[in-house]
């Protein structure tokens, strides 16, 4: 299993391209090759998926009943702005201007590996969405992880 992890500070070039960190690139599944899918996040960030991971999510969303207005609205918003990107020979990919505006990214970005995907954030916005209080973080860990007794730490 390939695990995308880590937190990386990156700079965009003047054309809006980002170099995918080497450790992230090295953990992409072979079947994805240099093909990735970029979508808007639920928070003001971008989400980058290897093609195989995207296919699983894509199929779930497409399986929703198209005759249900609420499902159609969700599908429309979920796929809005979705774009396929390809890494070039030095692992760069283009971030479309509309996506950069959505995430508030200008010259610098934080790339965060989250297992099957990476989030791409404006550094200041990223800080706003992190848990600042360690007690709250500890309580969430207990709430979300302790209930699953199969996890061993």
BAZA-843205 format. One record per residue (C-alpha): residue number from 1; residue in one letter; y negated, z, x negated. Coordinates in pm, 1 decimal, padded with zeros to 6 digits, always signed. Each point is the difference from the previous one (the first is absolute). Example, Ala and Ser with C-alpha at 12.3 -4.5 7.8 and 13.67 -1.06 7.14 Angstrom:
BEGIN
<rec nuvex="1" baza="A" y="+00450.0" z="+00780.0" x="-01230.0"/>
<rec nuvex="2" baza="S" y="-00344.0" z="-00066.0" x="-00137.0"/>
END
This chain:
BEGIN
<rec nuvex="1" baza="X" y="+00000.0" z="+00000.0" x="+00000.0"/>
<rec nuvex="2" baza="X" y="-00342.4" z="-00094.5" x="-00129.8"/>
<rec nuvex="3" baza="X" y="-00262.3" z="+00271.5" x="+00027.7"/>
<rec nuvex="4" baza="X" y="-00368.6" z="-00082.3" x="-00019.8"/>
<rec nuvex="5" baza="X" y="-00173.4" z="+00312.7" x="-00125.3"/>
<rec nuvex="6" baza="X" y="-00298.2" z="+00124.0" x="-00195.8"/>
<rec nuvex="7" baza="X" y="-00375.2" z="-00009.2" x="+00029.3"/>
<rec nuvex="8" baza="X" y="-00194.0" z="-00256.9" x="-00202.0"/>
<rec nuvex="9" baza="X" y="-00370.6" z="-00063.0" x="-00055.2"/>
<rec nuvex="10" baza="X" y="-00070.6" z="-00373.8" x="-00001.5"/>
<rec nuvex="11" baza="X" y="-00298.4" z="-00232.3" x="-00024.9"/>
<rec nuvex="12" baza="X" y="-00049.9" z="-00321.5" x="+00192.6"/>
<rec nuvex="13" baza="X" y="-00115.5" z="-00305.5" x="-00188.3"/>
<rec nuvex="14" baza="X" y="-00311.7" z="-00189.7" x="+00121.5"/>
<rec nuvex="15" baza="X" y="+00219.8" z="-00228.2" x="+00214.3"/>
<rec nuvex="16" baza="X" y="+00151.0" z="+00295.2" x="+00191.4"/>
<rec nuvex="17" baza="X" y="+00334.8" z="-00000.2" x="-00179.0"/>
<rec nuvex="18" baza="X" y="+00191.8" z="+00314.5" x="-00084.8"/>
<rec nuvex="19" baza="X" y="+00262.7" z="+00037.0" x="-00270.7"/>
<rec nuvex="20" baza="X" y="+00305.7" z="+00173.4" x="+00143.0"/>
<rec nuvex="21" baza="X" y="+00081.8" z="+00294.0" x="-00230.2"/>
<rec nuvex="22" baza="X" y="+00296.5" z="-00076.8" x="-00229.6"/>
<rec nuvex="23" baza="X" y="+00205.7" z="+00295.9" x="+00125.4"/>
<rec nuvex="24" baza="X" y="-00042.1" z="-00116.0" x="+00359.2"/>
<rec nuvex="25" baza="X" y="+00083.9" z="-00360.4" x="-00092.0"/>
<rec nuvex="26" baza="X" y="+00308.8" z="+00120.8" x="-00188.2"/>
<rec nuvex="27" baza="X" y="+00127.7" z="+00177.9" x="+00310.9"/>
<rec nuvex="28" baza="X" y="-00038.4" z="-00290.8" x="+00240.5"/>
<rec nuvex="29" baza="X" y="+00334.6" z="-00113.2" x="+00140.1"/>
<rec nuvex="30" baza="X" y="+00128.4" z="-00315.0" x="-00171.0"/>
<rec nuvex="31" baza="X" y="+00038.5" z="-00180.0" x="+00333.0"/>
<rec nuvex="32" baza="X" y="-00375.9" z="+00032.0" x="+00061.6"/>
<rec nuvex="33" baza="X" y="-00081.2" z="-00188.1" x="-00319.2"/>
<rec nuvex="34" baza="X" y="-00376.2" z="-00036.2" x="-00028.7"/>
<rec nuvex="35" baza="X" y="-00047.7" z="-00015.6" x="+00378.7"/>
<rec nuvex="36" baza="X" y="-00165.5" z="+00296.1" x="+00171.8"/>
<rec nuvex="37" baza="X" y="-00155.8" z="+00062.4" x="+00339.9"/>
<rec nuvex="38" baza="X" y="-00342.3" z="+00159.5" x="+00039.4"/>
<rec nuvex="39" baza="X" y="-00108.6" z="+00163.4" x="+00327.4"/>
<rec nuvex="40" baza="X" y="-00271.8" z="+00232.2" x="+00126.9"/>
<rec nuvex="41" baza="X" y="+00102.9" z="+00364.4" x="-00007.8"/>
<rec nuvex="42" baza="X" y="-00030.9" z="+00238.1" x="+00291.8"/>
<rec nuvex="43" baza="X" y="-00256.0" z="+00185.3" x="-00213.4"/>
<rec nuvex="44" baza="X" y="-00277.6" z="-00196.9" x="-00174.9"/>
<rec nuvex="45" baza="X" y="+00224.9" z="-00132.8" x="-00274.6"/>
<rec nuvex="46" baza="X" y="+00221.0" z="-00300.9" x="-00067.7"/>
<rec nuvex="47" baza="X" y="+00378.6" z="+00014.6" x="-00007.6"/>
<rec nuvex="48" baza="X" y="+00206.9" z="-00217.3" x="-00231.0"/>
<rec nuvex="49" baza="X" y="+00367.7" z="-00056.1" x="+00081.3"/>
<rec nuvex="50" baza="X" y="+00275.3" z="-00176.3" x="-00191.3"/>
<rec nuvex="51" baza="X" y="+00126.7" z="-00281.3" x="+00225.2"/>
<rec nuvex="52" baza="X" y="+00332.9" z="+00173.0" x="+00070.5"/>
<rec nuvex="53" baza="X" y="-00167.8" z="+00323.2" x="+00115.6"/>
<rec nuvex="54" baza="X" y="-00249.9" z="-00198.5" x="+00207.8"/>
<rec nuvex="55" baza="X" y="+00277.4" z="-00194.3" x="+00172.1"/>
<rec nuvex="56" baza="X" y="+00147.1" z="+00325.1" x="+00139.5"/>
<rec nuvex="57" baza="X" y="-00335.6" z="+00107.4" x="+00145.8"/>
<rec nuvex="58" baza="X" y="-00087.1" z="-00351.1" x="+00117.9"/>
<rec nuvex="59" baza="X" y="+00327.2" z="-00024.7" x="+00191.8"/>
<rec nuvex="60" baza="X" y="-00057.8" z="+00335.7" x="+00173.4"/>
<rec nuvex="61" baza="X" y="-00348.4" z="-00098.2" x="+00112.3"/>
<rec nuvex="62" baza="X" y="+00112.7" z="-00345.4" x="+00113.2"/>
<rec nuvex="63" baza="X" y="+00282.9" z="+00156.0" x="+00202.2"/>
<rec nuvex="64" baza="X" y="-00254.7" z="+00160.7" x="+00233.9"/>
<rec nuvex="65" baza="X" y="-00016.0" z="-00156.0" x="+00345.8"/>
<rec nuvex="66" baza="X" y="-00267.0" z="-00271.0" x="-00006.2"/>
<rec nuvex="67" baza="X" y="-00039.8" z="+00030.2" x="+00377.5"/>
<rec nuvex="68" baza="X" y="-00129.3" z="+00356.6" x="-00034.8"/>
<rec nuvex="69" baza="X" y="-00379.6" z="+00004.4" x="-00043.4"/>
<rec nuvex="70" baza="X" y="-00001.8" z="+00316.8" x="-00213.0"/>
<rec nuvex="71" baza="X" y="+00262.4" z="-00144.9" x="-00237.1"/>
<rec nuvex="72" baza="X" y="-00193.4" z="-00328.1" x="-00030.9"/>
<rec nuvex="73" baza="X" y="-00316.0" z="+00189.0" x="-00083.2"/>
<rec nuvex="74" baza="X" y="+00183.3" z="+00198.0" x="-00267.0"/>
<rec nuvex="75" baza="X" y="+00156.4" z="-00315.8" x="-00147.0"/>
<rec nuvex="76" baza="X" y="-00338.7" z="-00175.2" x="-00006.9"/>
<rec nuvex="77" baza="X" y="-00162.1" z="+00286.3" x="-00187.6"/>
<rec nuvex="78" baza="X" y="+00295.8" z="+00065.7" x="-00225.8"/>
<rec nuvex="79" baza="X" y="+00024.2" z="-00359.5" x="-00123.0"/>
<rec nuvex="80" baza="X" y="-00377.0" z="-00050.7" x="-00013.8"/>
<rec nuvex="81" baza="X" y="-00096.5" z="-00114.6" x="-00346.4"/>
<rec nuvex="82" baza="X" y="+00357.3" z="+00008.1" x="-00131.1"/>
<rec nuvex="83" baza="X" y="+00025.1" z="-00226.4" x="-00300.5"/>
<rec nuvex="84" baza="X" y="+00266.4" z="-00097.1" x="-00246.9"/>
<rec nuvex="85" baza="X" y="-00106.7" z="+00032.6" x="-00361.3"/>
<rec nuvex="86" baza="X" y="+00163.4" z="-00123.2" x="-00316.2"/>
<rec nuvex="87" baza="X" y="-00023.2" z="+00159.3" x="-00342.1"/>
<rec nuvex="88" baza="X" y="-00117.7" z="-00237.1" x="-00269.8"/>
<rec nuvex="89" baza="X" y="+00131.2" z="-00007.6" x="-00358.1"/>
<rec nuvex="90" baza="X" y="-00188.8" z="+00319.6" x="-00090.9"/>
<rec nuvex="91" baza="X" y="+00087.4" z="+00184.1" x="+00324.7"/>
<rec nuvex="92" baza="X" y="-00334.7" z="-00055.8" x="+00170.6"/>
<rec nuvex="93" baza="X" y="-00040.3" z="-00070.7" x="+00368.5"/>
<rec nuvex="94" baza="X" y="-00297.5" z="-00089.0" x="+00215.4"/>
<rec nuvex="95" baza="X" y="-00136.4" z="+00252.8" x="+00247.5"/>
<rec nuvex="96" baza="X" y="-00169.4" z="-00193.7" x="+00283.4"/>
<rec nuvex="97" baza="X" y="-00365.9" z="+00090.2" x="+00057.3"/>
<rec nuvex="98" baza="X" y="+00066.6" z="+00106.6" x="+00359.4"/>
<rec nuvex="99" baza="X" y="+00263.6" z="+00245.3" x="-00122.2"/>
<rec nuvex="100" baza="X" y="-00229.9" z="+00135.0" x="-00271.9"/>
<rec nuvex="101" baza="X" y="-00272.1" z="+00062.2" x="+00260.1"/>
<rec nuvex="102" baza="X" y="+00246.8" z="+00174.0" x="+00233.1"/>
<rec nuvex="103" baza="X" y="+00108.3" z="+00240.5" x="-00276.4"/>
<rec nuvex="104" baza="X" y="-00347.9" z="+00036.3" x="-00150.2"/>
<rec nuvex="105" baza="X" y="+00130.4" z="-00111.2" x="-00339.3"/>
<rec nuvex="106" baza="X" y="-00255.1" z="-00148.8" x="-00236.4"/>
<rec nuvex="107" baza="X" y="+00069.7" z="+00015.2" x="-00375.5"/>
<rec nuvex="108" baza="X" y="+00255.0" z="+00277.4" x="-00039.4"/>
<rec nuvex="109" baza="X" y="+00315.7" z="+00093.2" x="+00187.5"/>
<rec nuvex="110" baza="X" y="+00274.3" z="+00259.2" x="-00000.1"/>
<rec nuvex="111" baza="X" y="+00353.9" z="-00133.8" x="+00044.1"/>
<rec nuvex="112" baza="X" y="+00239.2" z="+00262.8" x="+00136.9"/>
<rec nuvex="113" baza="X" y="+00376.1" z="-00057.3" x="+00009.3"/>
<rec nuvex="114" baza="X" y="+00161.9" z="+00135.9" x="+00316.7"/>
<rec nuvex="115" baza="X" y="+00366.2" z="-00089.5" x="-00036.4"/>
<rec nuvex="116" baza="X" y="+00037.7" z="-00331.8" x="+00183.8"/>
<rec nuvex="117" baza="X" y="-00368.9" z="-00093.9" x="-00021.5"/>
<rec nuvex="118" baza="X" y="-00329.0" z="+00054.3" x="-00182.0"/>
<rec nuvex="119" baza="X" y="-00335.0" z="+00092.8" x="+00145.3"/>
<rec nuvex="120" baza="X" y="-00318.0" z="-00138.7" x="-00154.9"/>
<rec nuvex="121" baza="X" y="-00307.9" z="+00216.8" x="+00047.4"/>
<rec nuvex="122" baza="X" y="-00364.0" z="+00018.5" x="-00088.7"/>
<rec nuvex="123" baza="X" y="-00000.7" z="+00306.8" x="-00233.0"/>
<rec nuvex="124" baza="X" y="-00257.0" z="+00198.6" x="+00201.8"/>
<rec nuvex="125" baza="X" y="+00172.9" z="-00066.8" x="+00332.6"/>
<rec nuvex="126" baza="X" y="+00335.9" z="+00093.3" x="-00151.1"/>
<rec nuvex="127" baza="X" y="-00135.7" z="+00343.3" x="-00093.5"/>
<rec nuvex="128" baza="X" y="-00123.4" z="+00049.7" x="+00357.2"/>
<rec nuvex="129" baza="X" y="+00352.9" z="-00047.9" x="+00135.7"/>
<rec nuvex="130" baza="X" y="+00177.1" z="+00234.5" x="-00240.5"/>
<rec nuvex="131" baza="X" y="+00089.9" z="+00355.6" x="+00098.1"/>
<rec nuvex="132" baza="X" y="-00240.5" z="+00223.5" x="-00190.7"/>
<rec nuvex="133" baza="X" y="+00145.9" z="+00336.3" x="+00099.9"/>
<rec nuvex="134" baza="X" y="+00325.3" z="+00077.3" x="-00180.2"/>
<rec nuvex="135" baza="X" y="+00107.3" z="+00244.7" x="+00269.8"/>
<rec nuvex="136" baza="X" y="-00025.1" z="-00275.6" x="+00261.9"/>
<rec nuvex="137" baza="X" y="+00198.3" z="-00230.3" x="-00228.1"/>
<rec nuvex="138" baza="X" y="+00266.3" z="+00268.5" x="-00043.8"/>
<rec nuvex="139" baza="X" y="+00020.0" z="+00056.6" x="+00375.9"/>
<rec nuvex="140" baza="X" y="+00043.1" z="-00373.1" x="+00060.0"/>
<rec nuvex="141" baza="X" y="+00277.8" z="-00014.7" x="-00258.7"/>
<rec nuvex="142" baza="X" y="+00175.2" z="+00284.9" x="+00175.9"/>
<rec nuvex="143" baza="X" y="-00050.1" z="-00159.0" x="+00341.9"/>
<rec nuvex="144" baza="X" y="+00107.7" z="-00350.8" x="-00095.8"/>
<rec nuvex="145" baza="X" y="+00261.4" z="+00065.9" x="-00266.6"/>
<rec nuvex="146" baza="X" y="+00153.3" z="+00340.4" x="+00055.2"/>
<rec nuvex="147" baza="X" y="+00137.3" z="-00097.8" x="+00340.2"/>
<rec nuvex="148" baza="X" y="+00221.8" z="-00254.4" x="-00178.0"/>
<rec nuvex="149" baza="X" y="+00255.2" z="+00221.1" x="-00169.4"/>
<rec nuvex="150" baza="X" y="+00154.6" z="-00296.5" x="-00178.9"/>
<rec nuvex="151" baza="X" y="-00293.7" z="-00010.7" x="-00243.1"/>
<rec nuvex="152" baza="X" y="+00058.0" z="+00188.8" x="-00320.5"/>
<rec nuvex="153" baza="X" y="-00290.3" z="+00090.9" x="-00224.1"/>
END
